[in-house]
Amino acid sequence: METDFGLTEYASAHTITPVPCLLKEMYSDFIVQEILADGTVLHIPSPDVILESTGTKKKEIEIDATVEKPSCISEETLAALDERFSAKGDQVLVKVENLTKDERKSIHQFIRERYSGKLITETKDDGIYVSNGHTQTTRKRKNWDENIPKECHFTMCKENKETTFACQLIAKFLNVGPNNIKTHGIKDKRGVTAQRVSVTQVLESTVLDLNSKLRGIRVFGCEYKHEPVKTGAHWGNRFSIVLRELANDSEPLLHERLETFQNTGFVNYFGTQRFGSRSSTTAEIGLAIVKREWERAVKMIMSNAMPGHLEYGLVGHAARCFNQTGDAKKAFGKLRGAQAFATIEGHILKCLSRGGTWQKCITEAIPVQSRSLYVHAYQSLLWNKVASRRVKEIGTRVHESDVGADGTPLGEHATHYDIHIPLPGENEAFANTYGAKWISEILEEDGLTQASFTSLQDKFSLGESSRSLFVEAKDLKWKFIHYSQPRTLLQDGLQTRAVPESEQKGPLLALQIQFSLVSGSYATVALREVTGSDMGKKSMRNASLKSQEEESDKVKEEVKEEEEESAESEERQEEEVAASSE
């Protein structure tokens, strides 16, 4: 499958003998810790740690009678406000006829301070309306302390959750729009990951209280800042990965390859997870978007959600309903809870059910981080193909035609890690390089040009303009582990504990490998350089199923042998009884 996406070459050799293994057999086999720009590696809390404010009750808010009442508020109005503070009900109208701007302002301030923000004010033509909690028109307006920076940054750890889904779930609980949640980038779903997240105008205590509501997600380490988290602004990621079911005689070969890997690095391909594993790849959807084929793009996304791809969940049934009937409103009605507001399919069906166009589904309804992934995937596919051509023709040595990150020729002391290839799109600095030329040739086959990406900048975050051809895995460590059962836990997860080292023994062999990669590089591609195997999701899933079938066959064989031994034992007992009775 990886060859379909341009992953054909290796930094160490043109061909490499595969070493079969299993990746991500358990969620805790794949741990990702974001590394911030200052080098800080985010930690993942122990399963035993209880995070701050988890499940705590909110402090009771009381009326602050010390706040001085403006003379323009009558005692009757004050009594009505106190009553509204105690219980929800109809809005209280504070008349402001003939009042100055400063007097009206003093009313807002008094209500905010006396009732600690619990009562919400809204100015209308006939006065100031006061309610207990937000109304439909005041929900998006917030009073924020000017002395506190508006962005609340926090660490989000998740297990077996897509980053986009987790962020949209958090947005829903915080009652903010999904675009108010910012991250440095997407982290793997099947694994345990830690990353920084920011949200606008939400208090630390409100964020921490999410720990009592979320499952498979933990939040902590809040800090107020003036700027939100920005895509790609981190240094990279620290990986701790377990490869299972290695052949017992593979240890010497893998040890040798790891030493080579430490010196040569690997081809910096975009991994197969970039392209998905469903009937329409994200690159194919991205191509449709770049060609402005909006309807086709939407229908490919919805077809990917059909039963068979999402194990017949409600999203799959909703997608099937839409594809069969074309009735978006009816299909949207089949979704429940997070499936309606935290899935791409839910966003599309909601948009269409409200009369939105095919284009609006792509360019507005789907959150920017999600919709950008499709265009990125198409760019990534082209980059992979160009990278493979360069490595196949020249190898790892620096050639006179190679350029660096700024598009200028490399100096005499440059290494293969300094070589850069542009991504598709208009880029003056790389206009005369072999990379730009080869990309243009592929684009022409698809009926496009480099300029086809330019007008997408407003609605899509297209990111980097070039990418290094080779990457070094830093702070590389590895060790081999013996274990007894196929699903023995070998690393701590978000909610699970690994077996103690003293119990790591048995006939099965695994490799634990740890390394740090710069932002945008793929751990599965790095592992490919070591194992020589396709480390993509589809390939690993097939290998896992094969392993389970073999294990099942082994168990069946053992049961059969036990039954045969039991039958033989019974026959012997019957013979002994018969002999003793003669």
N, C-alpha and C positions, 0 to 999 in steps of 0.2 A: 504493500500500500504506500509506503513512504516514497517509492520511486515515482508514484503518480504525482507527487508534489515536489519533484526536483531533487530529492535527497539521494544522491547517487555516489558521491565521492567521500573519501576519508583523508584526514590530514596525514596519517601515518603511512598509508599505502593505498594503492589503487583498488585492491581487493583485500578482504579480511575474513577469516573463517569465523562464522557465527558461534557464539557461546549461548546456548539456550538458557533462559531464566524467566522468572516471573516478577513483574513490577506492579506495585500498588495492589498486591493481593489483599492487604489490610490497609485501612485508611492511615494508620500510624506508620506505615512503611514509607510514606512520602511526606516529609516535614519541610515546610518553607517558612523561613524567617526573614522578613524584609530588613535590608540594611539601609539605614538613612544616609543622607549626604555627608554627615559628619562621621560615618563609620559605625554608628551604634547599631547593634544587632538586636532586633526586637525579641523579647523572650516570650515563651509560651508557658502560662502558669501550670503548675502541677495539678493533676485531677483532684488532689486533696485540698487545694487552696480555695477558701471562700473569699470571693472578691468583695470589695467595698460596696456598701449600699445594696447588696443583693437581698431582695425580698424585704427590705426595711419599710416600715410604715411612714408615710409622709407626716411631717410635723403639722399639728393642728394650727390653723391660722386664726388669730383672734383680732377683734376690732381694736385699733390703736386709738384710745380716747384722748391721747395727749395731742393729737394733731389738731391745730386750731381751725375752727370752722369759719369759712368766709361768710361775711354778713349777708351775701346775696342768696344763701341757702337757708330756707325757713326750717323751723323745728319740725313741722309736719313732713317736709321733704326728707329731712334727716332720719326721721322715724321710718319712713318708707324705704330708705336706703339700707338701714340697719336690718329691716325685715327681709329685704331682698338678699342681703349677705347671708342670712341664716338659712334660706331655702330658695331654690329656683322658682321662677314664676314669671309673670308678665313684666316687661321692661318698665322701669321707673322713668318718668319724664321730668327733667329739671328745666324749667322755663328760663330762657335767657334773653327775653325781650328787653330792649333798652340797656343791656349790659355791654360794657366795653370789652375789647379783645383781651385785656389783662384779667378782667373779672372772669371771663369764660375760661381762660387758661387756669386760673386759680381753682375753679371747680374741678377740672380734670385732675389737677395735681392733688387736691384734697382727697378725692375719691380713691386715687391710686395709692396714696400713703395711708389713709385711715383703714382701708380694707386690704392692704398688702397685695394689690394687684388682682384680687379675686373678682372684683367687680370691673366690668369692661364698659368704657364710655364710647359713645359714637355720636358725633354732631350731625344733626339733620336740620332742615329748614325751620321747624317749629321748636327746636330746643336740643338739649343733650339727653340722649337715651342711655340708660344704665341697665346692664343685664348681669346675671350671675353666670359667668362663663361666656365664651365666644358665641356670637350669632353667625349666620352664613356670611354676612357682609364684613364682620370684624375678624374672621378666622385668620386671615393672612396678615393682619396688622399686629405688630408686637411692640410693646414698650420695652426698650433695652437700655440698660444702664450705660451711659456714655463712657464711664470709667473702665468698663470691661471690654476687651477686644471681642469682635463679633464672631470669630471662628473658634469653635470648640474642637480641638484635635484629640483623638483618642486611638488606642490600639484595639483592633478587632481581631479576635482569633475565631476561626471557624473550622468545622470538620464536616466533610462531605457536603459542602454548600458552594454553589456558584457565587462569585463575588457580586455580580449584578443582582442576583436574587436576594442575597444577604443585605445588601445596601438598600434595596427597595423595601424589604421587610422592616428594616430600621427606620426608614423614612416614614413608613405607614404608622408605626408606633409613636414616632415623634411628631406626627401630624405636619410634616413638611413635604415639599415636592421632591421627587427622586433626584432632580438635577441639583438640589441643595447639598447632596451627599457627594463628597469628592474623595478619590483615592489616587495613589500613585500608579495603579495599574491593576490588571486582572490577575488573580492567583488561581492555581489549580483547584478544581472542584474535589476530585477524589484524593484527599490528603488532609493534613492538618496545617493550617497556614496562619501567619500573623502579619498584619499590615496596619499602617496608619490611615486613619479616616478623619475627615473634617465635616462639620455640619454648621450651618449659619444660624446664629442667634438661638442657640439651645443651651440651657444651663447644664453644668457638669452633673449635678444631682439628677437631672432628668435623664441624661445619657446612662449613668450608672444604674438607675432603676430598671433599665432594660434587662438586666441580668435575671430578674425574676420572671420575665416574659418569654425570653428567647430560648430555643433548644438547639444545641449544637453550635451556638455562637456565644462568645463571652467578650465583654467590653470593659476596658479599664485604662488607667494612665491618662486621665484627661488633662488638657493644658489649653489655655486661651491664647490665641494668636490673632494678628491683624489680617493675615492672608490665609486662604484655604490651601489644603493639600493640592499640589499640582501634578498632573500626569507626567511620569518619567523623571520627577525631581529627586527620587531616591538614588542611591549608588547602585543597588542591586539586591540580590537575595542569597541567603545562606541555606544550603540544602543538606538534609540528612536523610539518606535513602537506603532502603534495604532491598536487595535483589535476592529472591528466593529460588529454591529448587535447582541449585547449581549442581553439575556433575561433580562427584567427589574428587575426580582427577583434574579438575579445571583450575584449582588454586594456583599452581605454578605459572600457568599461561596468563591468568588474569593479573597476577602480581607483576609479571613482565610488561603487560600492556599498560598497567597503571603507571609504571615508571616512565614509559614512553609518552603516555598521555600527559604526564606532569611537565614534560619538556616541549611537546609540540602543540598542545592544545587541541582544538577541534574546529571544523568548518562551522561557521556561525549561522547555520540554517535556521529558518523559522520551522518549528516543530510541527508534526502532523496534527497536534491538537488545535493548531491555528485554523485548520480547515474543516474540523468536525468529522463525524463518522456516519452521517446520515445520507439519504439518497441524493440530496442537493448539497454540495459542499459550500462552505461560507465563501470560498473564492468564486464559485459559479454565481452565487447571489450577488457578490461584490461586482462581478463583471456586468450583470444586469443593471445594477445601480449606476455604474459609471457610464453605461450606454443609455441611461435614463429610461430603461424599460421597467417602470415602476410596478405595473400590474404583475408582470412576470416575476419580479423579485418578491412581492408579497405572497404570491401563490406558491413559490418555492419554499418560503419560510413556513407557511401553513402546512404544506405537504410533508415537511420534515417532522411535524408534530403529530402526524397520523398514527393510529395504533400500530404497533410493530416497532416504532421508534421510541415511544415513551411508555412502553409497557401498559398500554390501555388505560392510562390515568384519565382524569377528567379533561385535562388539556387535549389529550389525544382524541377523546370523543367529541369535544367542541370543534376541533379542527376538522374531523371527519364530517360533522354536521354542516360546517361551512362549505367544505369542498363539494358536498353532495347537493346542498340546497341553495348555496349562495346567500343564505339569510344570516347576516352577521349578528343581528340582534338576538335571534333564536340561539345561535351558537354561543354568544357571550353569556346568555342566561344559564348555560350549563356549568360555568366556572364558579368556584366558591373560594372565598377568603383570598389568600395570597396568590392563588392562581389567576385571579382577575386583575390584580394590581401589580404583581411582581413578576410577570412573565411577558416575554415579547409577544406571544400569541394573544394574551389578554389585552395588551396595549393596541394591537392591530384590530381586534374584533370590537373593542370599545370605540375606536376611531371610526371604523366603517359603520357601526350601528348608529352613530351620531351624524352620519352624512359626510364623513371625511373622504377625501380622494385617495387613490392609490399612492400618489406622491406624498400626501400629508402623512400617511401611515409610516412611510420610511423616514421622511425628513423632519417630522415633528413628534409623532406619537411614540415612537421607540426612543428611549433615552439616548443621549448623544454617545455615551460610552459604548452602548450595545450596537447602535447603527454604524458607528465608525469601524467596528470590528470586521464588518463585511467588506468594506473598501480596503481596509488593511490587509485582509486575507488575499484579495486579488493582487495587491501590490507585492505581498510576500511570496506568492507563487512565482511571479515573474522574477523577483530577486533571487529566489532559490535556483531557478533555471540558469540565470546568468552566472551565479556563483559556481555552480557545477561545471559550466563550460570553462570558466577561468581556471579552476583547480585541475580539471582534466587536461587542459592544454599546457599549463605551466607548473603546476604543483605548488609547493609551499614557498619556493624561493621568490624573492622580490625581483620584479621585472621592470625594465625602464618605462613601460607604459602604465605602471601602477601609480595610483594617486592616494593621498591621505584624506583626512576628514574634511579638509578645506578645498579639496578638488585639485590641489597642486601636486606636481611630481614629488616623489619621495627622495630624501637625501641618501647619501651613501651609507649612513649608519642606521637606516631604518630596518625594522624586522618585519616578518610576515604579519605580526599583530597590528602593524600600522596601515595595512592595505584597506582601503574603503571602496565600496561599490554603491552607487546612488540607488535610491528607490524610484519607482515610476512617478513622474510629475515634472513640471517645468523647474529646472534647477540650473541656473546660469553657470555656477561654479563647476559643474560636471558635464556641461554641454558637449565638450569635445573628447570625452573619455570613451574607452571601449564599452564601459558599462552602460552609458546612456545610449550608445549606438545599438548594442545588442537588445536593450529593452525596447527601443523604438521598432526594431524588426519584429519582435513578438507582438507589440501593440498593433502594428499594421495588420498582422494576421487576424486580429480580433476587431478590426475596423475602427481603431482608436489612435490617438496621438498622445504625446506627453501633456498637451494642453487640456486633454479631456478631464484631468483631475483639478484644474485650477478653480473652476467655478463651484466645486464641491466644498471648498475651504470654509464657507460660511456655515454650513450645516453639519460638517463632519470634521472631527479632530484628526488630521492626517499625520501628525507627529513628525518623526525624524525624516531628514532628507537623504541621509546616507547611513551605511551600516558597515562595521568592520567585517572583513572576510573571515578572519580567524580570531578565536577568543581563547584566553588562558583561564583555566580553572584554578583559582587562588586558594591558599590554605587547604590543600588537598590532604585528606586523611582517609585511611581505610583499615578495616579489620574483617577477618572471616569469623563467622559464628556458626556453631553447630547447634541444632535444635531437634526436638523429638517429634512434634506434631506439625502438620502442614500449616495450621493457622495459629501457631504459638505467637504471642505478641512479643516482638523483639525491640520495640521502642515505645516510650510513653506516648499516649494520645491526649486529646483534650479531655476525655472522660475515662480513659483506660490506662492501666499500669502494665509495663513490660515485665516479663518474668525476670527474677534476679539473675545476675551473671552466674552465680553458683549453680543455677539450674539450666544454663544454656549449654546443653550437651545432648547428643543423640546422633542418629545416622544421617540427618539432613544437613545440607550446607547452604549458608547464605553469606552475602557480602554486604557489609554496611560501609557506605561511601559518603564522605562529607566534603563539600567544597563550596566556594563562593563564586557567583557569576555576576557580571555587570548587568545593569538593567536591560531587559529586552532579549537576553540570551536564554536558551531553553536547556533545562537539565536533562530532558529525555534525549536531546541531540548530543549532549556531552556523554551520556551513558552509551549511546550508539557507537561512539568512537572506541569505547572499552570492550563492549560485548560483540560488536559486529552484527547485532540483531536489530530488527525493526522494533523500536521501543514504543511505537504508537499505540493508542488506546485499543483499536480494533485488533491489532496483532496480539497484544497482551491479553485481551479478553478471550481470544481464541485459544491462546496457550493455557490460560487459567481453566477454561472449560475442558480442554484436553486432559489437563492434570487431574481435574475433579473426576472425569470419567475413568481415568486410569486408577485413581484412588478408590472409586466405587467398585471397579472391576476387581481390584485387589481385595477389598473388603468382602465382596461376593465370593471370591475364590477362598478366602480364609473361612467364611461361614460354611461354604460347601465342604471344605476339608474337615471342619469341626463336626458337621453333620455326618460325614462319612465315618470319622473316627468314633462318633457317638453310636452310630449304627453298628459298627464293628464291635464296639464294647458291649452293646446290648446282645449281639449274637453270641459273643463269648460267654456272657453271663447266662444266657439261655442254655448254651451247651453244657456249662458247668452245673447248672441246676438239674438239667436232664441226666447228666452223668451221675450226680450224687443221689438221684432218686432211683437209679437202677439197682 
